[in-house]
Amino acid sequence: MAQLGNIINTQDMSTKALRSGTATVIITDLTKGVTFGTAMPSANYRVFLQVEESVSTILWPSAKTTAGFTINLSAGIVGTIAWVAVED
């Protein structure tokens, strides 16, 4: 999540909406929906994803809305994905 550090260091985070959490996935999951506890102000936000276990898969977000987004996996894994959404 080095990219997140760059955003925090270069922008005033006191004015940015931020949501974070984890998603648990099983071997058959190639997508996982994330719903925010509180909606984002808009669908213009960046999502940072990190697998918490030592596994090999590619992660990317899609279907971003104010209510949440979808995590996509290139291969099924058993584990936890940490995510952070930061308003642009």
Secondary structure, 3 states (H helix, E strand, C coil): CHHHHHHHHHCCHHHCCEEEEEEEECCCCCEEEEECCCCCCCCCEEEEEEECCCCCCCEEEECCCCCEEEEEECCCCCEEEEEEEEEC
